[in-house]
Every structure is written in structure tokens, then in C-alpha cells.
Amino acid sequence: MEVRRTAPVKVNIPDQRCEDFHESAQQFLYCANRAAEFCWDNTDYEACVTANSTARDALYDDLRAETDLTANLVQEAIRRAVHAVKGCVERWKQGKRVSQPEFTSWSMVYDKRSATFYRNKVSLSTVNGRVECDFELPSDSPTPYEQYVLSAEFEFRASTLQYDNVTDEFYFHITTKKYDTEDDGGKDTEVSADAGHQTVLGIDLGVNSLAVASTGRFWNGDEYDHWCREFETRRGEMQQRGTQAAHNALLRLGKREKAWRKQYLHIVANEIVTEAVEHECDVIVFEDLTDIRERLPQAKWHHIWAFRRLVEYVEYKAPEREVSVKQVEPNHTSQRCSRTDCGFTHENNRDGEQFCCLKCGYEVNADYNAAKNVGIRYARKEHHRLRSSPTSAGGDAPVGVRVNGGMLNGDRYQPIAGD
């Protein structure tokens, strides 16, 4: 059985070398997007390139000439694009709406040749040579880094370096694997770690909150709605003028709006995947969006568009972090009590943004309750575990908190940066 483990660590990069990493990331994203453009075909999924060797043979020499990246970083950028396109093709075959993958978030993938590990530091390739960086390890011992990265039992796999723009910090999500042959007669399989006991992150999509995780993390929809209204107002003003200059300005506004929407949802998608990784979740679960227009009649078109795109972005970003994405039937997830000892379902359990079980009296934010139910539905079917917020004295995440964006944790609401 193939056992995979991820050890996220903070990397202390020398101040004078930070720009080398920023430039490397920009060139890495350039290569990934060039490869995605090469692999994608808008008219026929059978025409899309899903073989890494085909894309590498066609693009490697050009991308090496066009950038200052090392050979291994160029190859990892191509591989990232091919993997994303392959995932889109699979969803296309199932009749789902897809579009060409686009990479915008700061991240680079390192293999065992472009990253060399030592006891308390790592040597990483950049556009300006290698840089040795110290780790800032947590105080608990043994740390995941010591357990997996320095262990002779685990083999280093391609891992992701990310940059947090808010805190101006770099984090390396180091992926390792080993083969445990005791239970399968010596056969190597492609089953991920603890396949029978994987951990699930449930995600609820809604109008009040754009997304809510079963861990208690909220992504608010206020900013998204605000700018959608702003763009709509500006379009109306320009359309009323009826001049050629106004028409040209309207076209430019449309491009800016499209770019803003995509960038906003890419950020949320990255944060959802990171939430899963940081809580050691193997699976992210959404509701099936097939009939979402009927289920959310109050949702505007830009909400429906955002839901579909957000799921698409998570679906092709998550596998890069060794996380799978699934969907479940949405029936009654907003009406069912998520407490494990209850499960009572009634349409009057939910009242707007609040959920109060008529049977057991459990009170909680309605979207958070739905997120747990989404995860529970998949976890019970597959005999997995649900990752949820730590239990408070009242039974779970608290009621009576207006959540705009942040984290429900025990008895307190912790806003994220920018709230």
C-alpha cells in the first residue's frame, strides 16, 4: 500500500534572495500556462493533450530558452499543466462544464533534484542559482518534518513552495511516500494513505457565504457581491450613453470584470485546498451542482457562475496537493441536524442564517451545519472520517455569530485578514 504524508513547514528565505523566488514563481506560472494552452482544445476533449511526454517533447526546449528556470522546474510546470488538463478532460467526458486551466496563484513544484534536504534546511533551485533556506519547525517533537522527511522509510515526492502575500512568508508543503507491504502480500498499489480511514472536508456553497468548510472556516460573499453590483452599475451607465467611446469602455470593463472574478475565485479555491491540507484531509466534498438553479432560486446568475467555477478550480488544484475532490447528492443538507447522535431532518430546522434542530435543540450557523452534512454524507458512504470544528460547550460551533469571513473555532469567531 502506498502511504503518503505531507509536512508543511515555514521556510526562512534570506531577504536578499526573496526576489529570486518571486521571479522564479512568475516564470514557473508562465511555463504552466503556456503548457495548458498547448494541451487544451476548446472543441473536442479527444484533441486535448493528456500525455506528459507529448507536451514535454513539444515545449521543453522553447520554455528553457524563454525562461531562466532549471530543467526540473520547467518539467514540473509542464507536468502540472498536463495533470490539470487531464482532470478537466475527465469532467468533460462526464458532461460537466469545463474551461482551459489557468494558473495564477504563487506556487512552484520542486522534485528531488531541484530540492535537497538537510537536517534543518533545504537547498532550492531558482532562476539565479540555488538558495539554502532554514526551516522554522514547530516546538512539538517529533515534528512532521522529522517523522516523514528525515525518515529513511519515506521517499521525497514532488512538493509545493507557496508564498503568503498577507504575512509575507514562504511555506513548503513537503510530500513524502513509502510502501507498506505488510497487508497486501508485497504488492505496490496506488491506494493513498489509510484508504479505509481517510479524512473528509465538507464544503457548502451558498448565497450568504460563498463557501463554508466543515472545519468552521468561512469565505464571505459580501466583497464578491459588492463588486458584482459595482460592475453592473458601471455597465448600465455606459450603456445609457450610447456612444462609440462608451461602447469601447464597456468592452474594457467586461475584460476587467472577467479577470477580477477569476482572480477572486482562484484565491478562494487555493484557500479551500490549503484548508484541506493543513487539516490533513484526503478528500474535499461539495454538493452536486446539477440542479442548483432550482435549489437556490434566490441566487443571481453571478452566484451560480461562481459556484461552478469555484468547484472547477478546486478540482484541478487539489490533486496537485494529493487531495481528491468528490460531489454528493444535496438532498436536505440544509435541513438535517449534523449532530452524530441526532440527524433529525425537517424544513423548519433552518431559519435564514441560523439552524436550530426541533428535536435536540442544537443551534449553529446554518451554512456551517450544511457543510458538515455534506462531508458526513460522503464520509458515511465511504466509511471515512469528517474533519469538523473543535467541540464547544454548546456542542459545536456557536450560534448567534454573524459570519462574514473567518473561522468558527470552539466558542470564538476568529476573522481572517481583511475583515
URTA-V399362 format. One record per residue. N is the residue number from 1. RES is the residue in one letter. PHI is phi as a letter, one per 20 degrees, with the letter a starting at -180 (* if undefined). OMEGA is omega as a letter, one per 30 degrees, with the letter a starting at -180 (* if undefined). Layout:
n & res & phi & omega
N & RES & PHI & OMEGA
N & RES & PHI & OMEGA
This chain:
n & res & phi & omega
1 & M & * & l
2 & E & e & a
3 & V & d & a
4 & R & d & l
5 & R & c & l
6 & T & d & l
7 & A & d & l
8 & P & e & l
9 & V & c & l
10 & K & e & a
11 & V & d & l
12 & N & e & a
13 & I & e & l
14 & P & g & a
15 & D & g & a
16 & Q & f & a
17 & R & d & a
18 & C & g & a
19 & E & f & l
20 & D & f & l
21 & F & f & l
22 & H & f & l
23 & E & f & l
24 & S & f & a
25 & A & f & l
26 & Q & f & l
27 & Q & f & l
28 & F & f & l
29 & L & f & l
30 & Y & g & l
31 & C & f & a
32 & A & f & a
33 & N & f & l
34 & R & f & l
35 & A & f & l
36 & A & f & l
37 & E & f & l
38 & F & f & a
39 & C & f & a
40 & W & e & l
41 & D & c & a
42 & N & f & a
43 & T & d & a
44 & D & b & a
45 & Y & f & l
46 & E & f & l
47 & A & e & l
48 & C & f & l
49 & V & e & a
50 & T & c & l
51 & A & d & a
52 & N & f & a
53 & S & f & l
54 & T & f & a
55 & A & f & a
56 & R & f & a
57 & D & f & a
58 & A & e & a
59 & L & d & a
60 & Y & g & a
61 & D & f & a
62 & D & f & a
63 & L & f & l
64 & R & f & l
65 & A & f & a
66 & E & e & a
67 & T & c & l
68 & D & d & a
69 & L & f & l
70 & T & f & a
71 & A & g & a
72 & N & f & l
73 & L & f & l
74 & V & f & a
75 & Q & f & l
76 & E & f & l
77 & A & f & l
78 & I & f & a
79 & R & f & l
80 & R & g & a
81 & A & f & a
82 & V & f & l
83 & H & f & a
84 & A & f & l
85 & V & f & l
86 & K & f & l
87 & G & f & l
88 & C & f & l
89 & V & f & l
90 & E & f & l
91 & R & f & l
92 & W & f & l
93 & K & f & l
94 & Q & e & l
95 & G & n & a
96 & K & e & l
97 & R & f & a
98 & V & c & l
99 & S & b & a
100 & Q & g & l
101 & P & g & l
102 & E & c & a
103 & F & d & a
104 & T & c & a
105 & S & e & a
106 & W & f & l
107 & S & a & l
108 & M & c & l
109 & V & d & l
110 & Y & d & l
111 & D & d & a
112 & K & f & l
113 & R & e & l
114 & S & e & l
115 & A & c & l
116 & T & d & a
117 & F & d & l
118 & Y & c & a
119 & R & g & a
120 & N & c & l
121 & K & b & l
122 & V & c & l
123 & S & d & a
124 & L & d & l
125 & S & f & l
126 & T & c & l
127 & V & f & a
128 & N & c & l
129 & G & n & a
130 & R & e & l
131 & V & c & l
132 & E & e & a
133 & C & c & l
134 & D & e & l
135 & F & e & l
136 & E & d & a
137 & L & e & l
138 & P & f & a
139 & S & f & a
140 & D & f & a
141 & S & c & f
142 & P & f & l
143 & T & f & l
144 & P & g & l
145 & Y & f & a
146 & E & f & a
147 & Q & f & a
148 & Y & d & a
149 & V & f & a
150 & L & e & a
151 & S & f & l
152 & A & f & a
153 & E & f & a
154 & F & d & l
155 & E & d & l
156 & F & f & l
157 & R & d & l
158 & A & g & a
159 & S & c & a
160 & T & d & l
161 & L & e & a
162 & Q & c & a
163 & Y & c & l
164 & D & e & a
165 & N & f & a
166 & V & f & a
167 & T & e & a
168 & D & l & a
169 & E & c & l
170 & F & d & l
171 & Y & c & l
172 & F & d & l
173 & H & e & a
174 & I & e & a
175 & T & d & l
176 & T & c & l
177 & K & b & l
178 & K & b & l
179 & Y & d & l
180 & D & d & a
181 & T & d & a
182 & E & f & a
183 & D & d & a
184 & D & c & l
185 & G & m & l
186 & G & n & a
187 & K & e & l
188 & D & e & l
189 & T & c & l
190 & E & e & l
191 & V & f & a
192 & S & f & a
193 & A & g & l
194 & D & l & a
195 & A & g & a
196 & G & f & a
197 & H & c & l
198 & Q & f & a
199 & T & d & a
200 & V & d & l
201 & L & d & l
202 & G & e & l
203 & I & c & l
204 & D & d & l
205 & L & d & a
206 & G & b & a
207 & V & e & a
208 & N & f & l
209 & S & c & a
210 & L & g & l
211 & A & b & l
212 & V & c & a
213 & A & d & l
214 & S & f & l
215 & T & f & a
216 & G & n & l
217 & R & e & a
218 & F & d & l
219 & W & d & a
220 & N & f & l
221 & G & d & a
222 & D & f & a
223 & E & f & l
224 & Y & f & l
225 & D & f & a
226 & H & g & a
227 & W & f & l
228 & C & f & l
229 & R & f & l
230 & E & f & l
231 & F & f & l
232 & E & f & l
233 & T & f & a
234 & R & f & l
235 & R & f & l
236 & G & f & l
237 & E & f & a
238 & M & f & a
239 & Q & f & a
240 & Q & f & a
241 & R & f & l
242 & G & m & l
243 & T & e & l
244 & Q & f & l
245 & A & f & l
246 & A & f & l
247 & H & f & l
248 & N & f & l
249 & A & f & l
250 & L & f & l
251 & L & f & l
252 & R & f & l
253 & L & f & l
254 & G & f & l
255 & K & f & l
256 & R & f & l
257 & E & f & l
258 & K & f & a
259 & A & f & a
260 & W & f & a
261 & R & g & a
262 & K & f & a
263 & Q & f & a
264 & Y & f & a
265 & L & f & l
266 & H & f & l
267 & I & f & l
268 & V & f & l
269 & A & f & l
270 & N & f & a
271 & E & f & l
272 & I & f & l
273 & V & f & l
274 & T & f & l
275 & E & g & l
276 & A & f & a
277 & V & f & a
278 & E & f & l
279 & H & d & l
280 & E & l & l
281 & C & e & a
282 & D & e & a
283 & V & c & l
284 & I & d & a
285 & V & d & l
286 & F & d & l
287 & E & f & l
288 & D & f & a
289 & L & e & a
290 & T & g & a
291 & D & d & a
292 & I & f & l
293 & R & f & l
294 & E & f & a
295 & R & f & l
296 & L & c & a
297 & P & f & a
298 & Q & e & a
299 & A & f & l
300 & K & e & a
301 & W & f & a
302 & H & f & l
303 & H & f & a
304 & I & f & l
305 & W & f & a
306 & A & f & a
307 & F & g & a
308 & R & f & a
309 & R & f & a
310 & L & f & l
311 & V & f & l
312 & E & f & a
313 & Y & f & l
314 & V & f & a
315 & E & f & l
316 & Y & e & l
317 & K & e & a
318 & A & f & a
319 & P & g & l
320 & E & f & l
321 & R & d & l
322 & E & m & l
323 & V & c & l
324 & S & e & a
325 & V & c & a
326 & K & c & l
327 & Q & c & a
328 & V & c & l
329 & E & f & a
330 & P & e & a
331 & N & g & l
332 & H & m & l
333 & T & f & l
334 & S & e & a
335 & Q & d & a
336 & R & e & l
337 & C & f & a
338 & S & e & l
339 & R & f & a
340 & T & f & a
341 & D & e & a
342 & C & c & l
343 & G & n & a
344 & F & f & a
345 & T & d & l
346 & H & b & a
347 & E & f & a
348 & N & e & l
349 & N & f & a
350 & R & d & l
351 & D & c & a
352 & G & m & a
353 & E & e & a
354 & Q & d & l
355 & F & c & l
356 & C & c & a
357 & C & f & a
358 & L & f & a
359 & K & e & a
360 & C & d & l
361 & G & n & a
362 & Y & f & l
363 & E & d & a
364 & V & a & l
365 & N & f & a
366 & A & f & a
367 & D & f & l
368 & Y & f & l
369 & N & g & l
370 & A & f & l
371 & A & f & l
372 & K & f & l
373 & N & f & l
374 & V & f & l
375 & G & f & a
376 & I & f & a
377 & R & g & l
378 & Y & f & a
379 & A & f & a
380 & R & f & l
381 & K & f & a
382 & E & d & a
383 & H & m & l
384 & H & d & l
385 & R & d & l
386 & L & e & l
387 & R & e & a
388 & S & c & a
389 & S & f & l
390 & P & g & a
391 & T & f & l
392 & S & d & a
393 & A & f & a
394 & G & e & l
395 & G & o & l
396 & D & a & l
397 & A & f & a
398 & P & f & l
399 & V & d & l
400 & G & n & l
401 & V & d & l
402 & R & e & a
403 & V & e & l
404 & N & e & l
405 & G & r & a
406 & G & q & a
407 & M & c & l
408 & L & e & a
409 & N & c & a
410 & G & m & a
411 & D & e & a
412 & R & c & l
413 & Y & d & a
414 & Q & d & a
415 & P & f & l
416 & I & e & a
417 & A & g & l
418 & G & o & l
419 & D & f & *
